[in-house]
C-alpha cells in the first residue's frame, strides 16, 4: 500500500515537471507559476521515487 502511494506521488511529481512547460507555451500560466510548479514537482519526485525504485537486492 505504501509503495502504491509513493508511486502515485512520484507520478504527480513527474506531471508537475512536464505539464507547466506546456501550460506556459499555451499562455495559460505565468513563468513564475511555471517555476514554482516545476520546483514542487522536482522535489516531490526526488523525495519519493528512491523509496519505491529500490531493487530487491538493496532491501536485503
Beta strands, then each sheet from edge to edge (+ up, - down):
end
